[in-house]
Amino acid sequence: MARHNISKLPASRGDWKSIEVSMNSARREDIPWRGPRTFKPAYFAGDDVVEVANRAYQMYITDNALHGKAAFPSLVRYHDEVIEMVLDMLHAPFGAGGSATIGGTESNFMAVKTARDWAREHLPAATSPKIIVPRSAHPSFDKAAHMLGVRIERMSESPSYLADVDAMAAAVDEHAIMMVASAPPYPYGQSDPVSEIASLASKHSLWLHVDGCLGGFILPFAREFDDSIPDFDFIVPGVTSMSVDIHKYGYAAKGISALLLRDADLDKFQRSVHDDWPGGMYATANVAGSHSGGAVASAWAVMNYLGREGYREVVKQQIDIREALISGIESIEGLEVWAKPQAFNFAFGSKSLDIFAVADGMTDKGWTLGRAREPDSIQLMITVAHAASIDEFLRELAETSEAVRSGSLCARQTQAVYAN
């Protein structure tokens, strides 16, 4: 951030009431994160779940999870039980392990770090280590590769909106150490063919990481209602690690994700250990040091509050919302949904209309939407809040599409932005 305005620490104490008024005023133009007209990434399963998540977070907000073993044994218990519950949910074998991270980017980062250090021992010929990722893999893998001194080869296409397994096979050489699959990738909502990629990775003795940050808390329950969802988790031989965001569709407060390992012994390649300094042993499984225990407590509380029954009910509600939206979108002339969404993020576009003009028109009507590319798309991420806005959204989408078709509405913004 370049410095444009000079802000200085106030010379004297302030009072909370005036500070609170100022903060409430500042956020008046912020998007309501759980509103029925907001389709940007937000994760809402009901006011009761938000209350549980937030109250548990507040109970532990000032406790430093870094010192859990020494000072806060309840946090250690919550952490271990959360990881065990997620491992069980994802069919991990006996002897699997994992640890909490502060988000999906850190989970994916640590997966690359762990695979890199594992490869030094198991793939010594890979002197210039490379990871192979689908076209639609999350950019956090590029970030990790850059920071960890690993090369990354991203495929050029997503045939039928899926990972290009043939191209990934062709990319394997003596320096390949790791492959990635997404369940599902952010743009399309349709899971990659994890079993095919796992077979390929196993053939070459490579690490396979499945990025389940979006789908990890959806697909295990959605499979009960949708038999088109393929195997994607540790039930697939060859899956070495997985990332799952508990603060997404697990509904915990920000920020908690998990990196899961098929074999807990692989933790030795993940962990950083240092004791050559006056402070004593410093050993951490992930990048973050000090961090609030609130997120771990929130995850434990929400998972126990919802249980399998609760997650299943919320997933079914959102499947019904998704199917109503997809049916309505595809009934509008010129619009079509890309791929076959299996989670609650999906994209739609048009071969005859400027979809970014449609996005601008919907923005003018007060809707908050995402945008994606390859092909140009409007991106929706749904929650239970959208049950109240399905009919209105589809009606205004039809009106806006007709305005674009008639030429009375043209695009102002053509760029797709995920985060900036």
Stockholm file with secondary structure:
# STOCKHOLM 1.0

chainA/1-420         MARHNISKLPASRGDWKSIEVSMNSARREDIPWRGPRTFKPAYFAGDDVVEVANRAYQMYITDNALHGKAAFPSLVRYHDEVIEMVLDMLHAPFGAGGSATIGGTESNFMAVKTARDWAREHLPAATSPKIIVPRSAHPSFDKAAHMLGVRIERMSESPSYLADVDAMAAAVDEHAIMMVASAPPYPYGQSDPVSEIASLASKHSLWLHVDGCLGGFILPFAREFDDSIPDFDFIVPGVTSMSVDIHKYGYAAKGISALLLRDADLDKFQRSVHDDWPGGMYATANVAGSHSGGAVASAWAVMNYLGREGYREVVKQQIDIREALISGIESIEGLEVWAKPQAFNFAFGSKSLDIFAVADGMTDKGWTLGRAREPDSIQLMITVAHAASIDEFLRELAETSEAVRSGSLCARQTQAVYAN
#=GR chainA/1-420 SS CCCCSCCCCCSSCCCHHHHHHHHHHHGGGSCCTTCTTBCSSCCCCCHHHHHHHHHHHHHHTTSBGGGHHHHCHHHHHHHHHHHHHHHHHTTCCTTCEEEEESSHHHHHHHHHHHHHHHHHHHCTTCSSCEEEECTTSCTHHHHHHHHHTCEEEECSCCGGGSCCHHHHHHHCCTTEEEEEEESSCTTTCCCCCHHHHHHHHHHTTCEEEEECTTTTTTHHHHTTTCTTCCCCSTTSTTCCEEEEETTSTTCCCSSCEEEEESSGGGHHHHCEEECCSTTCCEEESSSCCSCBTHHHHHHHHHHHHHHHHHHHHHHHHHHHHHHHHHHHHHTSTTEEECSCCCSSEEEEEESSSCHHHHHHHHHHTTCBCEEETTTTEEEEECCGGGGGTHHHHHHHHHHHHHHHHHTSCCCSCCCCCSCC
#=GC SS_cons         CCCCSCCCCCSSCCCHHHHHHHHHHHGGGSCCTTCTTBCSSCCCCCHHHHHHHHHHHHHHTTSBGGGHHHHCHHHHHHHHHHHHHHHHHTTCCTTCEEEEESSHHHHHHHHHHHHHHHHHHHCTTCSSCEEEECTTSCTHHHHHHHHHTCEEEECSCCGGGSCCHHHHHHHCCTTEEEEEEESSCTTTCCCCCHHHHHHHHHHTTCEEEEECTTTTTTHHHHTTTCTTCCCCSTTSTTCCEEEEETTSTTCCCSSCEEEEESSGGGHHHHCEEECCSTTCCEEESSSCCSCBTHHHHHHHHHHHHHHHHHHHHHHHHHHHHHHHHHHHHHTSTTEEECSCCCSSEEEEEESSSCHHHHHHHHHHTTCBCEEETTTTEEEEECCGGGGGTHHHHHHHHHHHHHHHHHTSCCCSCCCCCSCC
//
